[in-house]
Amino acid sequence: MDFGIYLTRIEKELDSSLPQRADRDWATDSFGPLLDGLDMSHMQPLLDPTRSLVDLGGKRWRPLLLVLCAESMAVRSNVDADCAKENAFHLAPLVEFIHTASLIHDDIEDRAETRRGKPAAYKTYGLDAALNAASWLYFQAATCIDRTTATTEMKNMLLGLYTMEARKLHLGQAMDISWHNKKSFFPTRDEYLAMVQCKTGTLSSLAAKAGTMVAGADMDAVEKAGRAAAKIGAGFQIIDDVINLKTGNPGKIRGDDIVEGKKSLPVLLFIEESGPDSVMAKKLVDCFEHAESEGISSPSVEAAIKILDESGAVDRAAKMGSDFIEEGCADFEKIFGTENPGAIKIRELFTAMVPKNCSGEKDHA
């Protein structure tokens, strides 16, 4: 399905909320009445690191999900679909900017060299500027709420939703950081799934909840949509972890998760099967330690990938990720109706996004 019309409008909203260069109207909307001595040039250290990452692309599936949920719920609730979609488009920066800010911080925390094929923001603009700009973008994201025609009550609900989901995102990141700093520690599968639904699932949940809310959904439907989207978000995080070990994520280096000590699902499935005190588990930990000290060119990176791949853990994780995405799509169909055009678009969007080599089936070619 061609989502070009949706994506063009989403880009327009992102450009409006985060311009290449500050002008007085945007500055006043963002910062209030300007103080003496404060001109447009002072805002470029905030715009440049954040805008540059937005310009490097991204799938934009989170704001697209937000709009599709509004469209779907409007049909189900028999409300003005045009108004619901218009407000949903205005909210596109809410999820995309939080995502962008989290990537800048994530690269700093992981000491990653690249993002989307270019040097990470902190490498280009400096650690201090990148940290500050990303932190600012978390707050800038919420200014789009005032662009909607929603009631004051609805705007307050959206603001509360935004702050709750942003807190969950940082909780998930705290868990992830703690684990990859302890090379010999392995969380349980339930702990991992809780982490990934906070760290990654929370933004897809925010998208689905905000979209259904502006289309007049009751809170039961809003919560169900959020849970369905969180499954999909978790599924794609798992798929990303699998791709990192198979071909490498676009714009990143194959196996850099090993260097970072990331406790991804393939690693945890391997530990579950082999046992944390087994010879192979200790060998994997040794690979992690060598990879951290020697860097991405270390032979230990490929050695770790080989251990995980030959055990079947990588393919089992891929299957679990695909299953989460399928379950989320099925849940959306239950919420909106299987014949709902928006629900059909949601399924087609996410089905198309799952790489063919991540179906979970072993490739014997």
N, C-alpha and C positions, 0 to 999 in steps of 0.2 A: 504494500500500500504506500502511496506517495504522501508523505507528511509535509511536503514542501511549503504549502500555504501556512501551516501551523508554525513551522520553524522560522519562516521569514518574519512572521509577526513576533515570535519570541525574541529573535535577534534585535528587532526594533525596540522592544521593551528593555532589553539589556543595554543597548546603546544609549537609550534615554536616561537610564539610571546610573550608568557608568560611562561617561563620555571620554573621548580621547583627550580633550582639553576642557577645563572648567570654564563656564561662563557664569555671569552674575545670577541668572535665574536658577540654574542648577545649584550654585553655591548657597543661595539663600534657602532653597528647599532642603538642602542637606545640613546646613550649619546654622540657619537662622540669620538674623540681621548681622551683617559683617562688621567687625570691629575696625576701628581706625588702624591703619598699618597692615591690614590683612588683605592681600590681593590674590588674584587667581593663581599666580605662580606658586604660592605656598601650598596649593592643593595637589600639585603634580607628583610629589613624593608618595601620595596616597594612590593616585590614579595610575601611575606608570607601572608599578609592579603587578597590580591587580588586573588592569586592562590588558596588559601584555599576555597574561595567561588566558584570559577570556578569549582573546583574539587567536590563540593557538588552537581553538576548536573545542572538542568535547562532543559527546553524543547528544546532549541536551534532552536526554530521555526523562529526567525528573520534571522539568517544567512542562514537557509534553504530556506526561502522565497527569499532571495537575489539571491541564486544560481538558484532557479526555475524560477525567473523572467528573469535572464540572458539566461537560456535555452529556455524559451518561446519566448523571443524577438529575439533570434538568428534564431529560426525557422521562425518567422514571417518576419524578415528582410532578410532572406536568407544569413546570414553571417556565418563565421566559428564558429560552436557551441562549439567545443572543446576548442578553444581559449577563447571564452566568458565565458565558465564555469570555466576554469582554473583561469582566472582573478577574477571571482566571488568568488571562493574558497579562493583566497588570501585575499579578502576583508572581510572574515567572522569575524575577530577580530574587525573590525570597529564598527559593531553593537553590538556584544556580550560583548565587553569590556566596551562600554559606558553603556550598561544595567547593567553590574556588578558594575561599579563605582556608578551608581545611586542607586542601592540597598543598598550599604554600607552607602552612605550619607542618604538615606531615613530612614534606621534603626536608625541612630543617631538623625535625626530630629524628628522622631516619638517616640524615646526612646523605641524602640522595643527590646524585650529580645532575640528573636530567629529569625533565617533565615534558611530555608530549614532543619529544625529539629535540628540545632546546635546553640550555642550561637552566637549572632550577632558579626560581626568582631570587633566592638569597645569594646565589652565585653571581647573578647579573647586577643586582641592586645593593647588595650588602645585607648582612644578617639583620642589622638594626632596622633598616628601612623596610625589609620584607616582613619582619615580625610585626612592625607597627601597622603597615598597610593592610596586612591580612586581618589583624585584630579589628581595625577600623571597618573592614568590609563586612564582618559579622554584624555590626550595628547598622551599617548603611543598607544592608539587605532589607531591613524592616521598613524603610521609608516608603517602599512601594505600596504598603497597606493603605496609606492615605490617598493613593491614586484611585482606589476603587470607589464605587458608589454605594458600598455597603453601609449599613446603619452603624452608628457609634457602638452599639452593643456588639455587632458582628466584628467590627474592627478590634474591639477589646478582646474578643474571643480569639481572633487570629493572632494578635500580639501574644496572648498567653500561650497559644499553641506553639508559636515560633520559639519563645524562650524555653519552654519545656523540652522541645526536641533538640534545641541547641545544647542544652545541659546534658541530655542523654548522649549526644555525639561525643562530648568531651569525656564522659564517663567511659564510653567504649574505647576511646583513644588511650585513656589512662590504663585500662586493663591490658591493651595491646603492648604499650610501652613497657609495663611491668614485666610482661612475659618474655619479650624478646631481649630484655636486659639480664635474664636468668637463663643461660644456655641449657642447663640440665633440667629445668622445670618445664613440665608439660601440663597444661590445663585439661580438664575433662572436656568431653564433647559438648556437654550442656553449657559449661562455662564459655567455651568458644562460641557457641551459637548465641548465647546472651550477649557476648562482646560484639559479634558481627551485626546483630540486629540493632545494637546501639550505635556502633561506629558507622555502619553503612546503611542499615535498614531504616534508621531514623529519618533521613532526608527523603526517602521514597514514601515513608509514612506521612511526613509533613506535607508532601505534595498531594497525596491522596486525600488526606483529611482537609486541607485547605480547599481543594477543588470541590469536594462534596459539600463542604460548609457553605461556600458562596452560591451553591445551587439549591440551598434550602433543605439539606438533609437533616434528619433528626440525629441526635448524638449516638444512638445505637448504630445507625448506618455509617456515621463518620468513623467510629471506632473499628467497625468491621473492615471498612476500606483501608484504614491505617494498618491493620494487621495483615491484610492481603498484600499490601504494598511492601511491608517490612519483610515478608517472605521473599518477595521478588528481589528486593535490595540485597538481602542476605545471599540469595542464590547467585546474583551477579558478582558479589565479593568472592564467593567460593570459585566461580568460573575464572575470575581474574587471577586468583591464586594458582589455579591449574594452568592457565596460559603462561604465567610467569615461569613455570617449570617445563612447559612444552616448547614454546617458541619465543617467549618473552613478550611482555605487554608492549603495545605500540608506544614508541618514544622512550622506552625503558630498556634495560639490559637483562637478557635471560639469566635467571638465577639470582638476581639481586636480593630477593627475599631471603635466600640462604645467608648472604653476607650480613643482612640486617638481623638475622636470628629470628625471623618471623615464624610464629607457631601457627602455620596455616592448617587447614583441614587435612590435606594430604599427609602432613607430618603427624597429626594427631591420630589419624586412622592407622598409620603405620605403627605408631607406638602402642595403640590399643591391641593390635594383632600380635606384635612381636614381644610386647611387655617392656616396661620402662627400664628394667634391669638386664635385658637381654644383651648378648654380644653385639647384635646389629644395631640396637638402640644406642649403645655406647659408641659404636662406630659413627653413627649419624651425629651424635653430639660432638664427637671429635672433629667431624667435617665442618660443623657450624663454627667451632672455635677457631679452626685454621682459616676458614673463609673470612671471619671477622678480622683477623690480624693480617691476613695476606691480601685481602681485597678481591674484587670481582674476577681477576685473572688467575686466582688460586685454583689448582687442580681439584681442590676439595669441593668446589662448587659443583662441578660436573659429577664428582663422586657421590655427593649427596643426592643429586637429581637421579642418578642411576639407581641408588638404593631405593628411593621412593617409587620410581617408575617400575622397576622389576618386581616390587612387592605387590603391584596392582593398586596401591593407595591413591595414586594420581587419578586413575580412571574411576575408582569408586567415589572419590570426591567430586569428579566431574558429573557423575550420575546424580549424586545428592544435590548438587547445585542446580542441575536441570530440573530435578523433581521439585525443588522449592519454587522455581519459576513457574512450572506447570500448575502446582497447587495454588499459587497466588492468582494466576489467570483464571483458574476454575472458581476461586472464591469471588473474584470480581463478577463473573457471570452469574453467580448466585445472588449477589447484591443488586446488580443492575438488570439482570435478565439476559438469557442467552441470545435473544434476537435484538437486543439493544445495539444500535450501530456503534456507540462508543465502546461498549464492552468488546465487540468484535475487533475494533481498532486496537484496543489494549492488547488483546491476544496476538494479533498480527505483528504489532510492534515488538513485543518481547520474544516471540517465536523467532523472528528474523534476526534478533540480536544475539542469539545463542550460537557460537561458532560450531561448525560441523564437527570439528575435532574435539569437541567438549561434550559429546552426547553421553560419555561414560562408557562407551563400548571400546574394547581394546583394539588398537590399530595394529594389525598383523602384516601390513604391507611392507 
